Amino acid sequence: MLCVEDIQTAIEHIYRIARQAIIISLDETTEEFIKNFALPVYDHSKITITNAIEDYFILGWTSPSTGVPIRTRMIYIQKKS
């Protein structure tokens, strides 16, 4: 989802078509990564998601090219019955 400009609408559509729940992971992108990527990239790691049941950061991965650790935001949203 790094290249999706309107992440809020994308999550709303994913939620709409989900059967029971969705799990989303959003990587926290660095300014250097955004600047050097060939396509427009967006950092959605700080968006507000009001109906999330769980919402936390983990150490997601380490960039093989820069050695910078990248945090990943894990979000769990359960549909209402």
Residue pairs with C-beta under 8 A, 6 or more apart in sequence:
1 7
1 10
1 24
1 26
1 44
2 27
2 29
2 37
2 41
2 42
2 44
3 39
3 40
3 41
3 42
4 10
4 42
4 44
5 40
5 42
7 26
7 42
7 44
7 47
8 47
11 22
11 24
11 49
11 77
14 22
14 24
15 22
15 77
15 79
18 79
19 79
20 78
20 79
21 76
21 77
21 78
21 79
22 76
22 77
23 74
23 75
23 76
23 77
24 74
24 75
24 77
25 60
25 72
25 73
25 74
25 75
26 44
26 45
26 47
26 72
26 73
26 75
27 45
27 60
27 61
27 70
27 71
27 72
27 73
28 43
28 45
28 57
28 60
28 70
28 71
28 72
28 73
29 41
29 42
29 43
29 45
29 70
30 66
30 68
30 70
32 66
32 68
33 41
33 63
33 66
34 41
34 42
34 43
45 57
45 71
45 73
49 55
49 75
49 77
51 77
52 75
52 76
52 77
53 76
53 77
53 78
54 74
54 75
54 76
55 73
55 74
55 75
55 76
56 73
56 74
57 71
57 72
57 73
57 74
58 71
58 72
58 74
59 69
59 70
59 71
59 72
60 70
60 71
60 72
61 69
61 70
61 72
62 68
62 69
62 70
63 69
63 70
